[in-house]
């Protein structure tokens, strides 16, 4: 049984003394993360931490706004 398409396990990252982690190279390459990029950190006490580019959330918010405009009040 293979992993679901588009899903990845990149390994582990150790948290340093200053709270820093190193994002695995394969993940940085796949998602276009470059030195100096700003990442958004989200957390859910039940499911954990999400690290994403802010644009991902902006794109999702824009889709919600577009859907709201289509639906009559």
C-alpha positions as protocol buffer text, in pm:
chain_id: "A"
residue {
  index: 1
  type: UNK
  ca { x: 0 y: 0 z: 0 }
}
residue {
  index: 2
  type: UNK
  ca { x: 160 y: 327 z: -112 }
}
residue {
  index: 3
  type: UNK
  ca { x: 128 y: 675 z: 27 }
}
residue {
  index: 4
  type: UNK
  ca { x: -154 y: 896 z: -99 }
}
residue {
  index: 5
  type: UNK
  ca { x: -68 y: 1100 z: -407 }
}
residue {
  index: 6
  type: UNK
  ca { x: 70 y: 1443 z: -322 }
}
residue {
  index: 7
  type: UNK
  ca { x: 140 y: 1349 z: 42 }
}
residue {
  index: 8
  type: UNK
  ca { x: 498 y: 1343 z: 171 }
}
residue {
  index: 9
  type: UNK
  ca { x: 694 y: 1247 z: 478 }
}
residue {
  index: 10
  type: UNK
  ca { x: 1018 y: 1443 z: 479 }
}
residue {
  index: 11
  type: UNK
  ca { x: 1167 y: 1302 z: 797 }
}
residue {
  index: 12
  type: UNK
  ca { x: 1228 y: 1469 z: 1129 }
}
residue {
  index: 13
  type: UNK
  ca { x: 1375 y: 1799 z: 1244 }
}
residue {
  index: 14
  type: UNK
  ca { x: 1542 y: 1859 z: 1578 }
}
residue {
  index: 15
  type: UNK
  ca { x: 1456 y: 2179 z: 1762 }
}
residue {
  index: 16
  type: UNK
  ca { x: 1770 y: 2375 z: 1852 }
}
residue {
  index: 17
  type: UNK
  ca { x: 1832 y: 2575 z: 2168 }
}
residue {
  index: 18
  type: UNK
  ca { x: 1685 y: 2888 z: 2009 }
}
residue {
  index: 19
  type: UNK
  ca { x: 1372 y: 2703 z: 1893 }
}
residue {
  index: 20
  type: UNK
  ca { x: 1494 y: 2679 z: 1534 }
}
residue {
  index: 21
  type: UNK
  ca { x: 1441 y: 2384 z: 1301 }
}
residue {
  index: 22
  type: UNK
  ca { x: 1589 y: 2303 z: 961 }
}
residue {
  index: 23
  type: UNK
  ca { x: 1330 y: 2229 z: 694 }
}
residue {
  index: 24
  type: UNK
  ca { x: 1452 y: 1928 z: 494 }
}
residue {
  index: 25
  type: UNK
  ca { x: 1601 y: 2019 z: 154 }
}
residue {
  index: 26
  type: UNK
  ca { x: 1352 y: 1803 z: -36 }
}
residue {
  index: 27
  type: UNK
  ca { x: 1063 y: 1992 z: 128 }
}
residue {
  index: 28
  type: UNK
  ca { x: 1223 y: 2332 z: 60 }
}
residue {
  index: 29
  type: UNK
  ca { x: 1275 y: 2241 z: -305 }
}
residue {
  index: 30
  type: UNK
  ca { x: 926 y: 2097 z: -358 }
}
residue {
  index: 31
  type: UNK
  ca { x: 751 y: 2394 z: -198 }
}
residue {
  index: 32
  type: UNK
  ca { x: 986 y: 2665 z: -323 }
}
residue {
  index: 33
  type: UNK
  ca { x: 1102 y: 2779 z: 21 }
}
residue {
  index: 34
  type: UNK
  ca { x: 1404 y: 3008 z: -15 }
}
residue {
  index: 35
  type: UNK
  ca { x: 1635 y: 3165 z: 245 }
}
residue {
  index: 36
  type: UNK
  ca { x: 1471 y: 3482 z: 375 }
}
residue {
  index: 37
  type: UNK
  ca { x: 1115 y: 3366 z: 302 }
}
residue {
  index: 38
  type: UNK
  ca { x: 853 y: 3436 z: 565 }
}
residue {
  index: 39
  type: UNK
  ca { x: 652 y: 3133 z: 676 }
}
residue {
  index: 40
  type: UNK
  ca { x: 324 y: 3128 z: 865 }
}
residue {
  index: 41
  type: UNK
  ca { x: 305 y: 2903 z: 1173 }
}
residue {
  index: 42
  type: UNK
  ca { x: -42 y: 2781 z: 1271 }
}
residue {
  index: 43
  type: UNK
  ca { x: -127 y: 2553 z: 1560 }
}
residue {
  index: 44
  type: UNK
  ca { x: -413 y: 2337 z: 1680 }
}
residue {
  index: 45
  type: UNK
  ca { x: -393 y: 2187 z: 2028 }
}
residue {
  index: 46
  type: UNK
  ca { x: -552 y: 1866 z: 1899 }
}
residue {
  index: 47
  type: UNK
  ca { x: -366 y: 1810 z: 1573 }
}
residue {
  index: 48
  type: UNK
  ca { x: -37 y: 2000 z: 1597 }
}
residue {
  index: 49
  type: UNK
  ca { x: 159 y: 2260 z: 1403 }
}
residue {
  index: 50
  type: UNK
  ca { x: 133 y: 2367 z: 1039 }
}
residue {
  index: 51
  type: UNK
  ca { x: 411 y: 2556 z: 863 }
}
residue {
  index: 52
  type: UNK
  ca { x: 304 y: 2715 z: 535 }
}
residue {
  index: 53
  type: UNK
  ca { x: 368 y: 3009 z: 308 }
}
residue {
  index: 54
  type: UNK
  ca { x: 131 y: 3297 z: 387 }
}
residue {
  index: 55
  type: UNK
  ca { x: 13 y: 3295 z: 24 }
}
residue {
  index: 56
  type: UNK
  ca { x: -154 y: 2957 z: 81 }
}
residue {
  index: 57
  type: UNK
  ca { x: -384 y: 3105 z: 345 }
}
residue {
  index: 58
  type: UNK
  ca { x: -442 y: 3418 z: 136 }
}
residue {
  index: 59
  type: UNK
  ca { x: -547 y: 3203 z: -161 }
}
residue {
  index: 60
  type: UNK
  ca { x: -788 y: 3004 z: 57 }
}
residue {
  index: 61
  type: UNK
  ca { x: -934 y: 3325 z: 203 }
}
residue {
  index: 62
  type: UNK
  ca { x: -988 y: 3469 z: -146 }
}
residue {
  index: 63
  type: UNK
  ca { x: -1177 y: 3154 z: -251 }
}
residue {
  index: 64
  type: UNK
  ca { x: -1401 y: 3190 z: 55 }
}
residue {
  index: 65
  type: UNK
  ca { x: -1468 y: 3557 z: -27 }
}
residue {
  index: 66
  type: UNK
  ca { x: -1550 y: 3468 z: -389 }
}
residue {
  index: 67
  type: UNK
  ca { x: -1793 y: 3199 z: -274 }
}
residue {
  index: 68
  type: UNK
  ca { x: -1957 y: 3444 z: -32 }
}
residue {
  index: 69
  type: UNK
  ca { x: -2013 y: 3691 z: -317 }
}
residue {
  index: 70
  type: UNK
  ca { x: -2186 y: 3423 z: -526 }
}
residue {
  index: 71
  type: UNK
  ca { x: -2434 y: 3321 z: -256 }
}
residue {
  index: 72
  type: UNK
  ca { x: -2738 y: 3544 z: -208 }
}
residue {
  index: 73
  type: UNK
  ca { x: -2777 y: 3689 z: 142 }
}
